[in-house]
Amino acid sequence: MMRTSTFLRGPAAFVFVVLAAATGLRGDERRFSTSPTLSVEAETLIEHLDQYHYNRDAVHSSDYAQIIPDYMTALDGQHLIFLEPDKAEFLRLYGNNVYFNIEALGNLDAAYKIFYDYKNRTEIRCNWIFEELKKDFEFTANESYCADRSKSEWPATKAEADDLWRKRLKFELLGEILNKKTPAEARETVRKRYERMLNNIKEIDGSDLAELFLTSAAALYDPHSAYMSAESFEDFGIQMKLKLVGIGAMLGMDDDLCEVKELVPGGPADLGHQLKPGDKIISVAQDGGKPIEIIGMNMRKIVEIIRGDKGTRVHLLVRPAHATDSATRREIVITRDVVKLNSARAHAAVFQVPGKDGRTVPLGVITLASFYNSAADGDTDGDRTSASEDVAKLLVQLKQSGIQGLVLDLRHNGGGFLNEAIDLTGLFIHRGPVVQVKDYAGEIEVESEKKEHLAYDGPMAVLVDRFSASASEIVTGALQNYGRAIIIGDRSTHGKGTVQNLTEMKDVNQALAIAKDKTGAAKITIQKFYLPDGASTQLKGVVSDIVMPSVDDYLPIGESDLPHALPWDHIRSSFYAGTPLDPKILALLRNASLERQKHLEEFAYLDKNVDWFKARQAEKRVSLNLLERRKEKLEDDAFRKATEAEKTRLEKNDFPYKEFRLGPPLPPKVAAVKPSDDKGAAAKTGSDDNLDDDDSLDAADADAYAKLDVPLREALRVIDDAIQLGSDHRYWVSDHAPLAIADKG
């Protein structure tokens, strides 16, 4: 049995080949049946969920009816193929006996029968689309379309569905026209898209449908539980080893679009600082080759296209995660390389920060992308590395450089090994509890830091965002509980406070162990995390003490945005020698920061970007009027140009720094393709000015540290404020200054 209970990653750590609305059957007349092995797997999965899932007592057999609409959504993510009466009919036919059929009989016929209807409806709809595309389209009416229908109801009637699809086609055609295609070229692109959709339907087999259906069952318990077919489990094993040549990105499907779920720290995509989690990949091209649109393509095919020989380049046309217009495109070029887990080690810098009275204050920053441990990963290549040991080494270098304060940057850190999180916390506190772990039986285990060694006892801050998850939240919350750090960043961290166990089905069932067929695996949530004070990190995450303006707070990227997420709760506090930051001190630091946020130009710049993004996000419906869309695009382009110029001006106020790295030098970063570099890029993206829709908000560029990283700048200023408070004994807590540590815990 493969256990992952000590490996804590954020929401995208386990990425499955989930086939959405555009991935279908083999042959028009093919019918599926459940093999004896798969039948036993289905029964075993439900038994395992009922016995071992943390949330087992909250899910009842009657709740299994919800699998039907959830499975329909897994097939038809945008709620465009099925009709609302279909849901009622499927619930009537299959809803009452879902639990009994799976748990007692291992019967998955409902999954196949619902799919047959989906397949037939898709074929009929695609033929309707081909006929519609022969007609002339006008883009002068004041119509609009809801680009994201994932939470909408299915159409009530066929007439309503036809009207939705007419608008959907106009929406897709407009997107191509705005990207500099002629109407004829736009029609051809859209037609090929739906031809590919039909072809992909022929590639779905029964195991794909079983995976979707059984994952819908597991997801009733919580969003991180799932079933992997034998094929997906094999792919997962390869992916976790990450020895393949590629770009270093974990991919998944969001409806019919390929979405970047997570970047592997140290991989080519991560080092290039261009591709971002949440980006949607539209097309893929090899050097000198024509772009291949991958919308609706089978995930395994997409992976095959993106992978390639070491040293070769792949061109990705993406819709940026922060794009406010669905027609926005950006071309990214990535050089393929061998990807290994945890190849990005912690790094640090000493920043010279302008302080009060004209003095310069040396402050340290440690950036940690994950809580890695190469030995635990089974990586025997090269020297053993671990996050806690690397941070300890960097702290020695920073202290030798005379730092007076420290910022630990955990932004976009999705987690890693629990022991590393505990050991790293121990670098900043005396011996004591770091995290409490509660299992499904209610048993609580307190995980403590037991070493006497204290690597740093001065004032510090932790910088976080909505992508800081799991192990990151344990460290952040513990340091907040102990009053060792002030938390700065997005309103809260991600909110993943659970542990999953990955179990191969043959390891828990004797019949499967002796079966000749390959078996799949179950990923089941078995534990929940709590901070030393008893508060869960689940759902709410760790709330920042000082909040920075951020677009992340307006995106559905947190645990609370996931269906069936486990609730927040509280258990008894553990015994620990620490107290949160004194409210009086916290108020002084927060008010000083808020005052700067009101008056500094960089915050006006940041607020302007966030307000613009919020306004665009609030526009749930997209205009289908070509003149209106072009007007919006001109306004957006003008806004981006103005903010880019303002960014360039503000970058001149950059704090000088000296960087510290461990290990060999990193390979050079790949610069983003700009129109001046590639004259074809503007034509491909439909933009002749700034290809990056969210450059102005990025915390990373071609340098080790961005020239305009507003949250990091402010975190350094807050630490300087704390240092100043520490010079006045009125603000001391017992025998130590604010954010410093007591003589002995």
C-alpha positions in Angstrom: 0.0 0.0 0.0 1.4 3.4 -1.0 0.8 5.8 1.9 0.9 9.5 1.5 -0.2 10.6 4.9 3.1 12.4 5.5 3.2 14.0 2.1 1.1 17.1 2.3 0.4 19.0 -0.9 -2.2 21.5 -2.0 -5.4 21.0 -4.0 -3.6 20.0 -7.3 -1.2 17.5 -6.0 -3.0 14.5 -7.4 -4.0 15.2 -10.9 -6.1 12.6 -12.6 -6.9 12.0 -16.3 -10.4 13.2 -16.0 -12.2 13.1 -19.4 -14.7 15.8 -19.7 -17.4 16.6 -22.3 -15.1 16.2 -25.3 -13.8 12.7 -24.7 -15.9 9.7 -25.8 -16.6 6.1 -26.9 -15.1 3.4 -29.2 -17.4 2.7 -32.1 -21.0 3.8 -32.6 -22.5 0.5 -31.4 -20.1 -0.4 -28.6 -21.7 -1.2 -25.3 -19.8 -1.5 -22.0 -20.0 -3.9 -19.2 -18.3 -4.1 -15.8 -15.6 -6.7 -15.6 -15.5 -9.1 -12.6 -12.3 -7.3 -11.4 -13.8 -3.8 -11.8 -16.9 -5.0 -10.0 -14.9 -6.1 -7.0 -12.9 -2.9 -7.1 -16.2 -0.9 -7.0 -17.4 -2.8 -4.0 -14.0 -2.5 -2.2 -13.9 1.3 -2.8 -17.3 1.8 -1.1 -16.3 -0.5 1.8 -13.1 1.5 2.2 -14.9 4.8 2.2 -17.4 3.6 4.7 -14.7 2.2 7.0 -11.8 4.6 6.8 -12.8 8.0 5.4 -12.6 10.8 7.9 -16.1 12.0 6.9 -17.7 8.5 6.8 -20.4 9.2 9.4 -21.7 12.3 7.4 -22.4 10.4 4.2 -25.4 8.0 4.1 -26.7 5.6 1.4 -29.4 8.1 0.5 -26.8 10.7 -0.3 -25.5 8.5 -3.2 -28.3 9.8 -5.4 -26.2 12.9 -5.8 -23.7 10.9 -7.8 -26.1 11.0 -10.8 -26.1 14.8 -11.3 -22.4 14.9 -10.3 -21.5 12.3 -12.9 -23.7 14.1 -15.5 -21.6 17.3 -14.8 -18.4 15.3 -15.1 -19.5 14.4 -18.7 -21.1 17.7 -19.5 -19.2 20.4 -17.5 -20.8 23.4 -19.2 -24.4 22.0 -18.8 -25.1 22.2 -22.6 -25.7 18.7 -23.8 -28.2 17.2 -21.3 -31.5 18.9 -20.5 -32.9 19.5 -17.0 -35.6 16.8 -17.5 -32.8 14.3 -18.2 -31.6 14.8 -14.7 -35.0 14.1 -13.3 -35.4 11.0 -15.4 -31.9 9.6 -14.6 -32.6 10.2 -10.9 -35.9 8.3 -11.2 -34.3 5.4 -13.0 -31.0 5.1 -11.1 -31.0 7.4 -8.1 -32.8 5.2 -5.5 -30.4 2.3 -5.8 -27.0 3.8 -6.5 -25.4 2.8 -3.2 -26.8 -0.8 -3.3 -25.7 -1.3 -6.9 -22.1 -0.2 -6.3 -21.5 -1.5 -2.8 -23.4 -4.8 -2.9 -23.4 -5.7 -6.6 -20.4 -3.8 -8.1 -22.8 -2.7 -10.8 -21.9 0.4 -12.8 -24.5 0.1 -15.5 -25.9 3.5 -14.6 -22.6 5.1 -15.7 -22.7 3.4 -19.1 -26.4 4.1 -19.8 -26.1 7.8 -18.9 -23.1 8.0 -21.2 -24.9 6.4 -24.1 -27.5 9.2 -23.9 -24.7 11.8 -23.6 -22.9 10.3 -26.7 -26.1 10.3 -28.8 -26.9 13.9 -27.7 -23.4 15.0 -28.5 -23.5 13.5 -32.0 -26.9 15.1 -32.7 -25.6 18.5 -31.4 -22.4 18.3 -33.4 -24.3 17.7 -36.6 -26.6 20.6 -35.7 -23.4 22.7 -35.2 -22.0 21.8 -38.7 -25.3 22.9 -40.3 -25.3 26.2 -38.3 -21.7 26.9 -39.3 -22.8 27.0 -43.0 -25.0 30.0 -42.2 -23.9 33.6 -42.0 -23.5 35.0 -38.5 -24.2 38.6 -37.5 -22.5 40.2 -34.5 -24.5 43.4 -34.3 -27.3 42.4 -31.9 -27.0 43.3 -28.2 -26.8 39.7 -27.1 -24.6 38.2 -24.4 -23.4 34.7 -23.3 -22.5 33.3 -19.9 -19.0 32.0 -20.6 -18.9 29.8 -17.5 -22.1 27.7 -17.2 -20.5 25.1 -14.8 -22.9 26.2 -12.0 -25.9 26.9 -14.3 -28.9 24.6 -14.6 -29.2 22.5 -17.7 -31.6 23.9 -20.3 -35.2 23.2 -19.7 -36.2 22.4 -23.3 -34.6 21.7 -26.6 -35.5 25.1 -27.9 -33.7 26.7 -24.9 -30.7 24.5 -25.6 -30.7 25.5 -29.3 -30.7 29.2 -28.3 -27.8 28.6 -25.9 -25.8 26.8 -28.5 -26.5 29.5 -31.1 -25.0 32.0 -28.6 -22.2 29.6 -27.7 -21.2 29.4 -31.4 -21.2 33.2 -31.7 -19.1 33.3 -28.6 -16.5 30.9 -30.0 -16.5 32.5 -33.4 -16.0 36.0 -31.9 -13.0 34.6 -29.9 -11.3 33.5 -33.1 -12.2 36.7 -35.0 -10.8 38.8 -32.1 -7.6 36.8 -32.5 -7.2 38.1 -36.0 -8.9 35.3 -38.0 -11.2 35.9 -40.8 -14.8 34.8 -40.4 -14.1 31.8 -42.8 -11.0 30.8 -40.8 -13.0 31.2 -37.5 -15.7 28.8 -38.9 -13.1 26.3 -39.9 -11.4 26.4 -36.5 -14.7 25.9 -34.7 -15.8 23.1 -37.1 -12.6 21.2 -36.5 -13.0 21.6 -32.8 -16.3 19.7 -32.9 -15.1 17.2 -35.4 -12.3 16.4 -32.9 -15.0 16.2 -30.1 -16.8 13.5 -32.1 -13.5 11.6 -32.8 -12.6 11.8 -29.1 -15.9 10.2 -28.1 -14.7 7.1 -29.9 -11.8 6.8 -27.6 -13.5 6.5 -24.2 -13.7 3.1 -22.8 -15.5 1.6 -19.9 -12.6 2.1 -17.4 -12.7 5.9 -18.2 -16.4 6.0 -17.4 -15.9 3.8 -14.3 -13.3 6.2 -13.0 -15.6 9.2 -13.5 -18.5 7.5 -11.8 -16.6 6.1 -8.9 -14.7 9.4 -8.4 -18.1 11.0 -8.2 -18.9 8.6 -5.4 -15.7 9.2 -3.5 -16.1 13.0 -3.9 -19.4 12.8 -1.9 -17.2 12.4 1.1 -14.8 15.3 0.3 -13.3 16.9 -2.9 -9.8 15.2 -2.4 -11.0 11.6 -2.4 -11.1 9.8 -5.7 -10.8 6.6 -7.6 -8.0 6.0 -10.2 -8.4 3.3 -12.9 -5.5 1.0 -13.4 -4.4 3.1 -16.4 -4.6 6.4 -14.4 -2.8 4.8 -11.4 0.1 3.7 -13.7 0.3 7.2 -15.2 0.2 8.7 -11.7 3.2 6.5 -10.7 5.2 7.8 -13.6 4.2 11.3 -12.9 5.2 11.2 -9.3 8.6 10.0 -10.3 8.9 12.9 -12.6 11.9 11.5 -14.4 10.3 12.2 -17.8 11.5 14.9 -20.2 8.9 17.6 -20.4 7.9 21.0 -19.1 7.3 20.3 -15.4 3.6 21.0 -15.2 0.7 18.9 -13.8 -2.3 19.1 -16.1 -6.0 18.4 -15.7 -9.2 19.0 -17.6 -11.6 21.8 -16.9 -14.6 21.1 -19.1 -13.0 20.7 -22.5 -9.9 22.8 -21.8 -6.5 21.6 -20.6 -5.7 23.5 -17.4 -2.3 23.9 -15.7 -3.0 22.6 -12.2 0.4 22.9 -10.7 4.0 23.7 -11.6 6.7 21.3 -10.5 9.2 23.4 -8.4 12.5 23.6 -10.4 10.9 22.3 -13.7 11.3 24.2 -16.9 7.9 25.9 -16.7 8.6 27.0 -13.1 12.1 28.3 -13.9 10.7 30.2 -16.9 8.2 32.1 -14.8 5.8 32.4 -17.7 3.3 29.5 -17.3 1.0 29.9 -14.2 -1.4 27.6 -12.4 -4.9 28.1 -13.8 -3.6 28.9 -17.3 -5.7 27.2 -20.0 -3.6 25.7 -22.9 -5.3 26.3 -26.3 -2.8 24.9 -28.7 0.6 23.3 -28.8 3.3 23.7 -31.5 6.8 22.3 -32.0 9.6 24.5 -33.2 8.9 25.2 -36.9 5.6 23.3 -36.8 2.0 24.4 -37.1 0.0 24.8 -33.9 -2.3 22.0 -33.0 -5.5 23.1 -31.1 -6.0 20.8 -28.1 -9.5 22.0 -27.0 -11.5 18.9 -26.3 -8.5 16.6 -27.0 -7.9 13.5 -24.9 -5.6 14.2 -22.0 -3.2 11.4 -22.8 -2.8 12.8 -26.3 -2.2 16.3 -25.0 0.6 15.0 -22.7 2.2 13.1 -25.6 2.3 16.3 -27.7 3.8 18.4 -24.9 6.4 15.9 -23.9 9.5 15.6 -26.1 13.3 15.3 -26.4 15.5 17.1 -23.9 16.6 20.5 -25.3 13.7 20.9 -27.7 11.2 23.8 -27.5 7.5 23.6 -27.3 5.2 26.6 -28.0 2.0 26.8 -25.9 -0.8 29.2 -26.7 -2.6 29.8 -23.4 -5.4 31.8 -22.0 -3.9 33.3 -18.8 -5.5 32.4 -15.5 -6.1 36.1 -14.7 -7.4 37.0 -18.1 -10.6 38.9 -17.9 -11.5 38.4 -21.6 -11.8 34.8 -22.7 -10.4 35.8 -26.1 -7.0 36.8 -24.5 -4.1 34.7 -25.7 -0.5 34.5 -24.8 2.3 32.5 -26.4 4.8 30.8 -24.2 8.0 29.0 -25.3 9.4 26.4 -23.0 12.6 24.3 -23.5 12.0 20.7 -22.4 14.3 19.2 -19.8 14.4 16.3 -17.4 12.1 17.1 -14.5 12.7 15.8 -11.0 10.5 16.4 -7.9 12.0 19.0 -5.5 14.7 20.1 -7.9 14.0 23.7 -6.8 15.7 24.3 -3.5 15.1 27.1 -1.1 17.0 30.3 -1.9 17.5 33.5 0.0 18.6 37.2 -0.3 19.6 40.1 1.9 17.6 43.2 0.9 18.8 46.7 1.8 15.6 48.3 2.9 15.3 52.1 3.4 14.4 52.7 7.0 13.5 55.7 9.0 15.9 58.6 9.4 17.6 57.7 6.2 19.2 54.5 7.5 19.4 51.3 5.5 18.2 48.0 7.2 19.6 44.6 6.0 16.6 42.2 6.0 16.6 38.6 4.9 14.1 36.8 2.6 13.9 33.0 2.3 11.8 31.7 -0.6 10.5 28.1 -0.3 8.5 26.6 -3.1 7.8 23.2 -1.4 8.6 21.1 1.7 10.8 18.7 -0.1 12.9 15.8 1.0 14.9 14.0 -1.7 15.5 10.9 0.4 11.8 10.4 1.2 11.1 10.9 -2.5 13.4 8.0 -3.3 15.6 10.3 -5.3 19.1 8.7 -5.1 20.6 11.0 -7.8 23.0 13.6 -6.4 23.2 14.9 -2.8 20.4 14.5 -0.4 18.4 17.7 0.1 15.6 18.7 2.4 13.7 21.9 2.9 14.4 22.3 6.6 18.2 21.6 6.2 18.4 24.0 3.3 16.6 26.7 5.2 18.9 26.2 8.2 22.0 26.6 5.9 20.5 29.8 4.4 19.8 31.2 7.8 23.5 30.8 8.7 24.5 32.8 5.6 21.8 35.4 6.3 22.9 35.9 9.9 26.5 36.1 8.9 25.4 39.0 6.6 24.0 40.8 9.5 20.2 40.6 8.9 18.0 42.3 11.5 14.8 40.6 10.4 13.5 37.9 8.2 10.6 37.2 5.7 9.7 33.6 5.0 8.0 33.6 1.5 5.6 30.6 1.2 3.6 32.0 -1.7 2.6 29.3 -4.2 3.9 26.7 -1.9 1.5 23.8 -2.2 2.9 21.7 0.6 5.1 18.6 0.9 6.3 16.4 3.7 4.9 16.8 7.1 8.1 16.1 8.9 9.8 18.9 6.9 7.1 21.3 8.0 7.6 20.3 11.6 11.4 20.5 11.4 11.3 23.8 9.6 9.0 25.3 12.3 11.5 24.1 14.9 14.1 26.4 13.4 12.1 29.3 14.8 10.6 28.0 18.0 11.8 26.1 21.1 10.6 22.6 21.6 6.8 22.3 21.4 3.7 21.2 19.5 3.5 22.2 15.8 0.4 20.4 14.5 -2.3 18.1 15.8 -3.6 15.2 13.7 -7.1 13.8 14.2 -8.2 10.6 12.5 -11.7 9.3 11.6 -12.0 7.6 15.0 -11.4 10.8 16.9 -7.9 9.9 18.0 -5.6 13.0 18.3 -1.9 12.8 17.9 0.3 15.8 18.6 3.3 16.3 16.4 6.0 18.3 18.1 9.4 19.8 17.4 11.8 18.1 19.7 15.2 19.5 18.8 16.8 22.1 21.1 18.6 23.9 18.3 17.1 27.3 17.4 18.4 28.6 14.1 16.8 32.1 14.2 15.2 34.0 17.1 14.7 37.5 15.6 11.6 39.2 14.2 10.0 37.6 11.2 7.1 37.6 8.9 5.5 34.8 6.7 4.3 35.9 3.3 1.4 33.8 1.9 -1.2 33.7 -0.8 -4.3 31.6 -1.7 -2.0 29.0 -3.2 -0.1 28.4 0.1 -1.6 25.1 1.1 -1.4 22.1 3.4 2.2 21.9 4.9 2.6 25.7 4.3 -0.5 26.3 6.4 0.8 24.2 9.2 4.0 26.2 9.4 2.3 29.5 9.0 -0.4 28.7 11.6 2.1 27.4 14.1 4.3 30.4 13.9 1.2 32.6 14.3 0.1 30.6 17.3 3.5 31.1 18.9 3.6 34.8 18.2 6.8 34.2 16.2 5.7 35.7 12.9 3.3 38.2 11.6 1.3 36.8 8.6 1.1 39.0 5.5 -0.5 38.4 2.1 -3.9 37.4 0.7 -6.9 37.3 3.1 -6.2 33.7 3.9 -4.3 30.7 2.7 -5.9 27.9 0.6 -7.6 26.0 3.4 -6.5 22.4 2.8 -6.3 20.8 6.2 -6.7 17.1 5.4 -4.5 14.1 4.7 -5.1 11.6 2.0 -4.0 7.9 1.9 -3.3 6.4 -1.5 -4.2 2.7 -1.5 -3.8 0.2 -4.4 -7.0 -1.8 -4.5 -5.2 -5.2 -4.7 -3.5 -4.4 -1.4 -6.8 -4.4 0.5 -8.7 -7.2 -1.2 -7.5 -10.8 -1.5 -9.5 -11.5 -4.7 -7.9 -8.5 -6.4 -4.5 -9.5 -5.2 -4.6 -12.8 -7.1 -6.5 -11.4 -10.1 -4.5 -11.3 -13.4 -5.9 -7.9 -14.4 -4.2 -4.7 -13.3 -6.1 -2.8 -10.5 -6.7 0.8 -9.7 -6.3 2.8 -6.5 -8.3 4.8 -4.1 -7.3 8.2 -2.6 -9.2 8.7 0.6 -9.1 11.4 3.2 -8.2 9.8 6.5 -7.0 12.7 8.8 -7.5 16.3 9.5 -5.0 18.9 10.8 -5.3 21.3 13.7 -2.9 24.0 14.9 -1.4 24.0 18.4 -4.3 26.1 19.6 -6.9 23.6 18.3 -8.1 25.6 15.2 -8.4 23.6 12.0 -6.6 24.8 8.9 -9.4 23.2 6.9 -11.6 25.5 4.7 -10.7 28.8 6.4 -6.9 28.3 6.1 -4.7 30.7 8.0 -6.0 34.3 8.1 -3.4 37.0 7.4 -2.7 39.5 10.1 -2.0 42.2 7.4 -3.9 41.8 4.1 -2.4 42.9 0.8 -4.6 43.8 -2.2 -4.8 40.7 -4.4 -6.7 39.4 -7.4 -6.5 36.0 -5.8 -9.1 36.9 -3.3 -11.6 37.3 -6.2 -10.9 33.9 -7.8 -12.6 30.6 -7.0 -9.3 28.9 -6.1 -9.7 28.1 -2.4 -10.8 25.0 -0.5 -14.1 26.7 0.2 -14.8 26.9 -3.5 -14.7 23.1 -3.9 -17.9 20.9 -3.6 -18.4 18.8 -0.6 -15.4 20.4 1.2 -15.1 19.4 4.9 -16.1 22.0 7.4 -13.9 24.1 9.7 -13.9 23.1 13.4 -11.9 23.4 16.6 -10.5 20.9 19.1 -8.9 21.3 22.5 -5.7 23.3 22.5 -2.5 21.4 23.0 0.0 22.6 25.7 2.5 24.9 24.2 4.7 27.7 25.5 3.6 30.5 23.2 1.0 33.1 22.7 -0.2 34.9 19.6 1.1 38.4 18.9 -0.2 40.9 21.4 -3.3 42.7 19.9 -1.8 46.1 20.8 1.4 45.3 18.8 -0.6 43.8 16.0 -2.8 46.9 15.7 0.3 49.2 15.6 1.9 47.1 12.8 -1.4 46.8 10.9 -2.2 50.5 11.1 1.2 51.5 9.9 0.8 49.2 6.9 -2.7 50.5 6.2 -1.4 54.0 6.2 1.3 53.1 3.7 -1.3 51.4 1.6 -3.3 54.6 1.5 -0.3 56.8 0.4 2.4 54.8 -1.5 2.2 54.9 -5.3 2.8 51.2 -5.6 -0.4 50.4 -3.7 -2.3 52.8 -5.8 -0.9 50.9 -8.8 -1.9 47.6 -7.2 -5.3 48.7 -6.2 -6.0 50.0 -9.7 -5.1 46.6 -11.1 -7.3 44.7 -8.6 -10.2 47.1 -9.1 -10.0 46.6 -12.9 -9.9 42.9 -12.5 -12.8 42.8 -10.0 -14.9 44.9 -12.4 -14.2 42.5 -15.3 -14.8 39.4 -13.2 -18.2 40.8 -12.1 -19.2 40.8 -15.8 -20.5 37.2 -15.8 -21.9 37.6 -19.3 -19.8 38.3 -22.4 -21.1 40.6 -25.2 -21.7 38.9 -28.6 -21.6 42.3 -30.3 -18.3 42.6 -32.3 -18.1 46.4 -32.0 -18.7 46.2 -28.3 -16.0 43.5 -27.8 -13.5 45.4 -29.9 -14.2 48.5 -27.8 -13.7 46.5 -24.6 -10.5 45.1 -26.0 -9.1 48.5 -26.9 -10.0 49.7 -23.4 -8.2 46.7 -21.8 -5.2 47.1 -24.1 -4.9 50.8 -23.2 -5.2 50.0 -19.5 -2.5 47.3 -19.7 -0.2 49.7 -21.6 -0.7 52.4 -19.0 -0.2 50.0 -16.1 2.9 48.5 -17.7 4.4 52.0 -18.1 3.6 52.7 -14.5 5.1 49.4 -13.4 8.3 50.2 -15.3 8.5 53.6 -13.5 7.8 52.1 -10.1 10.5 49.4 -10.6 13.1 52.1 -10.2 12.4 52.1 -6.5 13.5 48.5 -6.2 15.3 47.5 -3.0 18.9 46.3 -3.8 19.6 42.8 -2.8 22.3 40.1 -2.7 21.1 36.5 -3.5 22.2 33.3 -1.8 21.7 29.9 -3.5 22.5 26.3 -2.6 23.9 23.8 -5.1 24.9 24.4 -8.7 23.7 27.5 -10.6 20.3 27.2 -12.1 19.9 27.1 -15.9 19.0 30.5 -17.5 15.4 31.4 -17.6 13.6 31.6 -20.9 12.3 35.0 -21.7 8.7 35.5 -22.7 8.0 35.8 -26.4 7.2 39.4 -27.3 6.0 40.7 -30.6 9.4 42.2 -31.2 10.9 38.7 -30.8 8.4 36.9 -33.0 6.6 38.8 -35.6 4.0 36.0 -35.9 3.1 36.2 -32.2 0.9 39.2 -32.5 -1.1 37.6 -35.3 -1.4 34.4 -33.3 -2.6 36.1 -30.1 -4.6 39.0 -31.5 -2.5 41.5 -29.6 0.1 44.0 -30.8 1.1 45.4 -27.5 1.4 43.3 -24.3 0.9 39.5 -24.6 0.8 39.0 -20.8 -2.6 39.8 -19.5 -1.5 39.7 -15.9 2.2 40.8 -16.0 1.4 43.8 -13.9 0.4 41.5 -11.0 3.2 38.9 -11.2 5.6 38.4 -8.3 8.2 36.8 -10.6 10.0 37.9 -13.7 13.4 37.1 -15.3 15.3 38.1 -12.2 15.5 36.0 -9.0 13.2 38.6 -7.3 10.8 40.8 -9.1 11.5 44.4 -9.4 8.0 45.3 -8.3 6.8 42.7 -5.8 4.5 44.9 -3.7 3.6 42.3 -1.0 7.3 41.4 -0.5 8.3 45.1 -0.2 5.6 45.7 2.3 6.5 42.6 4.3 10.0 44.0 4.6 8.7 47.4 5.8 6.5 45.7 8.4 9.5 43.8 9.8 11.3 47.1 10.0 8.4 48.5 11.9 8.6 45.6 14.3 12.3 46.2 14.8 11.6 49.8 15.7 8.9 48.7 18.2 11.4 46.4 19.7 13.7 49.3 20.6 11.1 50.5 23.0 10.6 48.2 26.1 7.0 49.4 26.5 6.2 47.0 23.6 8.1 44.0 24.9 6.3 40.8 25.8 7.8 39.5 29.0 11.5 39.2 28.3 11.6 39.7 24.5 10.8 42.1 21.8 7.7 41.7 19.4 8.1 38.8 17.0 11.3 37.7 18.7 11.5 34.6 20.9 11.6 34.3 24.6 14.9 33.2 26.3 13.5 29.7 26.8 10.3 28.0 25.8 
